[in-house]
């Protein structure tokens, strides 16, 4: 039985670290174990231009612990009015790594997102020309669509058409939450990749709703059925290059939203799932190799070592400010794997 595992240092291809006091509180957890992370641009106000992204990157770098080699990868918040010239300039200058689609009102801080997909055609055409990845919160927010069907309908109505319209554009369908999503990514690879979160591989809607409402399990896209969870676990542990790690850790001040941050126990929770699936030998590909391959970046040089030894996760992360905190996913639980070297 494997009790110690060394892998190439992983990356987080979908991460929220917010800004200000929250950024300073949560960023060190990611920087400790991950080499890079795709940082989401849904701040208040959102990061919509090269100038804003460069400024945000500066604040991120200033919040890193001394001596950290962590590299933030910045993204452009797509709107109806995004300028293709600015997107190209930001990409070629090394400020932007990708563009992120939020359908308007799909999730937290997405009010400024896209309202009419016809208006973003020029941006997608330019991204295809310059080889810039397109990241998607893949949900159809049509009020007639059931909340559990939003991912499937986004694929059917939009993504399935875009991959034909833009055959040279690389897509990432973020935070896969359904068997539909898993199956589509597999069918459209390598043009399309998909990230998978710890909580979508661990929880189902019965955990969320079955024994009284647990609001801290509410996230978008919502966790779904046991069949969907099984598909996600099998995909992540398959070794297929189209699936890679993206925690979607998104800290919220407890007083504003009862939600959790998965950063302090992310790689450990992935290790737990991979062990349960008998696939620890596939963890390095999922966590450290598949993402860089899709983004056309080299893997990290360093390594981390995990050991099967129990420890207790902190219940919360303290944030500067009166009585402020962010809850930790699996906080207070005994965690089966621990990073012992990074």
C-alpha positions in Angstrom: 0.0 0.0 0.0 1.4 3.4 -1.0 1.9 5.7 2.0 4.3 8.2 0.5 4.1 9.9 -2.9 6.3 12.4 -4.6 5.0 14.2 -7.7 5.9 17.2 -9.9 4.7 20.4 -8.2 1.1 20.8 -9.2 -0.8 23.9 -10.6 -4.3 25.1 -9.9 -6.0 25.9 -13.2 -9.0 27.6 -11.6 -8.6 29.7 -8.5 -10.1 32.7 -6.8 -8.0 34.7 -4.4 -10.1 37.9 -4.4 -8.3 41.1 -3.4 -7.3 43.2 -0.4 -7.4 41.5 3.0 -8.9 38.3 1.6 -6.0 38.0 -1.0 -3.4 38.4 1.8 -5.1 35.8 3.9 -5.6 33.0 1.4 -2.9 33.3 -1.2 -0.1 31.8 1.0 -2.0 28.5 1.1 -1.9 28.2 -2.7 1.7 29.5 -2.9 2.9 26.9 -0.4 2.0 23.8 -2.6 1.3 25.0 -6.1 3.7 26.3 -8.7 1.2 28.4 -10.7 -2.5 29.2 -10.7 -5.0 30.7 -13.2 -6.5 33.6 -11.2 -10.1 34.5 -11.8 -10.9 38.1 -12.8 -14.3 38.5 -11.1 -13.3 41.1 -8.7 -15.3 44.2 -7.8 -14.8 45.9 -10.3 -13.8 43.1 -12.6 -10.4 42.8 -14.4 -11.4 43.7 -17.9 -8.3 45.3 -19.4 -4.6 44.7 -19.7 -3.9 47.7 -17.5 -6.2 46.3 -14.7 -4.7 42.8 -15.0 -1.1 44.2 -14.6 -2.2 46.1 -11.5 -3.9 43.1 -10.0 -0.8 40.9 -10.7 1.2 43.5 -8.8 -1.1 43.2 -5.8 -0.9 39.4 -5.9 2.9 39.5 -6.1 3.0 41.9 -3.1 0.9 39.4 -1.1 3.2 36.5 -1.6 5.3 35.2 1.3 9.0 36.2 1.1 11.0 33.9 -1.1 7.9 32.4 -2.8 8.4 31.2 -6.5 4.7 31.0 -7.1 3.6 32.5 -10.5 0.1 34.0 -10.9 -1.5 33.6 -14.4 -3.9 36.4 -15.1 -7.2 36.3 -17.0 -9.4 38.8 -18.8 -13.0 39.1 -17.7 -15.0 39.0 -21.0 -17.8 41.5 -21.5 -20.0 42.5 -24.4 -17.6 45.3 -25.1 -14.2 43.7 -24.7 -11.6 45.1 -27.1 -9.9 42.4 -29.2 -6.8 44.7 -29.6 -6.4 45.0 -25.9 -6.8 41.3 -25.4 -4.1 40.6 -28.0 -1.8 43.2 -26.5 -2.2 41.8 -23.0 -1.5 38.2 -24.3 1.5 39.1 -26.3 2.9 41.3 -23.5 2.7 38.3 -21.1 0.0 39.9 -18.9 -3.0 37.8 -19.9 -2.8 34.0 -20.1 -6.5 33.4 -21.1 -9.9 35.0 -21.4 -12.7 34.0 -19.0 -16.4 33.9 -19.9 -19.0 34.5 -17.2 -22.5 34.5 -18.5 -24.1 37.5 -16.9 -25.5 36.7 -13.5 -24.3 33.0 -13.6 -22.4 33.2 -10.3 -20.7 35.5 -7.8 -19.6 38.8 -9.3 -20.7 38.0 -12.8 -23.2 40.8 -13.3 -20.8 42.5 -15.8 -20.5 39.3 -17.8 -21.7 38.5 -21.3 -25.3 39.1 -22.1 -25.2 38.4 -25.9 -22.8 35.8 -27.3 -23.0 37.4 -30.7 -21.1 40.4 -29.3 -18.0 38.3 -28.4 -17.4 36.8 -31.9 -14.6 39.3 -32.8 -12.8 38.5 -29.5 -13.0 34.7 -30.1 -11.8 35.1 -33.7 -8.8 37.1 -32.5 -8.0 34.6 -29.7 -8.1 31.8 -32.3 -5.6 33.7 -34.4 -3.1 34.3 -31.6 -3.5 30.9 -29.8 -5.0 32.3 -26.6 -7.1 29.9 -24.4 -10.8 30.5 -23.8 -12.0 29.6 -20.3 -15.7 29.2 -19.6 -18.1 29.1 -16.7 -20.2 26.8 -18.8 -23.8 27.3 -17.7 -26.9 28.4 -19.6 -28.5 31.0 -17.4 -31.8 31.0 -19.4 -34.4 31.1 -16.6 -36.3 28.4 -18.3 -33.4 26.0 -17.8 -33.4 23.9 -14.6 -30.5 24.6 -12.4 -29.3 21.0 -12.6 -29.3 21.1 -16.4 -27.4 24.4 -17.0 -24.1 22.7 -17.9 -25.7 20.3 -20.4 -27.7 23.1 -22.0 -24.6 25.4 -22.3 -22.8 22.6 -24.1 -25.8 21.9 -26.4 -26.7 25.5 -27.3 -23.2 27.1 -27.4 -20.0 25.1 -26.8 -20.9 22.3 -29.3 -21.3 25.0 -32.0 -18.2 27.1 -31.0 -15.8 24.2 -31.4 -16.9 23.9 -35.1 -17.0 27.7 -35.6 -13.5 28.2 -34.1 -11.7 24.9 -34.8 -8.3 26.5 -33.9 -9.4 27.9 -30.5 -8.5 26.0 -27.3 -11.3 25.8 -24.8 -11.4 24.9 -21.1 -14.8 24.0 -19.6 -14.2 24.8 -16.0 -15.5 23.0 -12.9 -17.1 20.1 -14.7 -20.1 19.0 -12.7 -21.9 16.4 -14.7 -21.5 13.3 -16.8 -22.6 15.3 -19.8 -19.7 17.6 -19.2 -17.2 14.8 -18.8 -18.4 13.0 -21.9 -18.4 16.2 -24.0 -14.8 17.1 -23.0 -13.6 13.6 -23.9 -15.4 13.7 -27.3 -13.9 17.1 -28.1 -10.4 16.7 -26.8 -7.7 17.9 -27.3 -9.4 21.1 -28.5 -11.4 21.1 -25.2 -10.1 20.5 -21.7 -11.9 20.4 -18.4 -11.0 21.1 -14.8 -12.5 19.2 -11.9 -12.9 20.4 -8.3 -12.5 18.4 -5.1 -16.0 19.0 -4.0 -17.6 17.9 -7.2 -15.7 14.6 -6.8 -16.7 14.2 -3.1 -20.2 15.6 -2.7 -23.7 15.0 -4.2 -26.9 16.9 -4.0 -28.1 14.5 -1.4 -25.2 15.6 0.9 -26.3 19.2 0.2 -30.1 18.8 0.5 -30.8 15.3 1.9 -30.7 15.9 5.6 -31.6 19.5 5.9 -30.2 22.3 3.7 -26.4 22.9 4.1 -25.8 26.3 2.6 -22.0 26.0 2.7 -22.3 23.3 0.0 -24.0 25.7 -2.4 -21.7 26.5 -5.3 -22.1 27.2 -9.0 -22.4 24.9 -10.9 -24.3 23.0 -8.2 -23.2 19.6 -7.1 -25.3 16.9 -8.8 -26.1 13.2 -8.6 -24.1 10.2 -7.5 -23.9 9.2 -11.2 -22.4 12.5 -12.1 -19.9 12.3 -9.2 -18.8 8.8 -10.3 -18.2 10.1 -13.9 -16.1 12.9 -12.5 -14.0 10.6 -10.3 -13.5 8.2 -13.2 -12.5 11.1 -15.5 -10.0 12.6 -13.1 -8.4 9.3 -12.3 -8.4 8.0 -15.9 -5.0 9.5 -16.9 -6.7 11.1 -19.9 -4.9 14.4 -20.7 -8.1 16.4 -21.2 -8.8 16.5 -17.5 -6.8 18.5 -15.0 -6.8 20.1 -11.6 -8.8 23.3 -10.9 -10.0 23.7 -7.3 -12.4 26.7 -8.0 -11.6 27.6 -4.4 -13.5 30.8 -3.9 -13.3 32.3 -0.4 -16.1 34.5 0.8 -16.3 36.5 4.1 -18.5 34.4 6.4 -20.6 37.3 7.3 -21.6 37.8 3.6 -22.0 34.3 2.4 -21.8 31.0 4.2 -19.3 29.3 1.8 -15.9 27.6 2.0 -12.4 27.9 0.7 -10.8 24.6 -0.4 -7.3 25.9 -0.7 -5.8 24.5 2.6 -6.8 20.9 1.9 -7.0 20.8 -2.0 -4.2 18.6 -3.0 -4.7 16.4 0.0 -8.4 15.9 -0.9 -7.5 15.0 -4.5 -5.0 12.4 -3.1 -7.8 10.9 -1.0 -10.0 10.5 -4.0 -7.3 9.1 -6.2 -6.4 6.5 -3.5 -10.1 5.5 -3.1 -10.2 5.0 -6.9 -7.0 2.9 -6.9 -5.3 5.5 -9.1 -2.6 7.3 -7.1 -0.2 6.6 -10.0 -2.4 8.9 -12.1 -2.4 11.9 -9.6 0.7 13.5 -11.1 -0.7 13.6 -14.6 -4.0 15.1 -13.4 -2.4 17.6 -11.0 0.9 18.5 -12.6 1.1 17.5 -16.3 -2.2 17.7 -18.2 -2.9 21.3 -17.4 0.5 22.6 -18.7 0.1 20.5 -21.8 -3.3 22.1 -22.6 -2.0 25.6 -21.9 1.2 24.9 -23.9 3.4 25.6 -20.9 6.2 23.5 -19.3 5.6 21.5 -16.2 7.0 22.9 -12.9 10.6 21.9 -12.0 10.0 21.3 -8.3 8.2 18.5 -6.5 5.9 18.0 -3.5 5.7 14.9 -1.3 2.5 13.7 0.3 2.4 11.2 3.1 -0.5 9.2 4.5 -0.6 10.6 7.9 -3.6 12.1 9.7 -3.8 15.8 10.6 -6.6 18.2 11.4 -7.5 20.9 8.9 -8.0 24.4 10.3 -11.7 25.3 10.6 -11.3 28.8 9.2 -8.9 31.3 7.7 -8.6 34.6 9.6 -9.0 37.7 7.5 -8.0 41.2 8.6 -11.0 43.1 9.8 -13.4 43.0 12.7 -14.8 39.5 13.3 -13.9 38.4 9.7 -13.1 34.9 8.6 -13.5 32.4 5.7 -14.5 28.8 6.4 -12.3 26.0 5.2 -13.6 23.0 3.3 -13.3 19.9 5.5 -12.2 22.3 8.3 -11.9 20.5 11.6 -11.9 17.1 10.0 -9.1 14.5 10.2 -7.4 14.7 6.7 -5.9 11.4 5.5 -3.0 12.8 3.4 -0.5 15.6 4.3 2.0 17.5 2.2 5.3 16.9 4.1 7.7 18.5 1.6 7.2 21.2 -1.1 
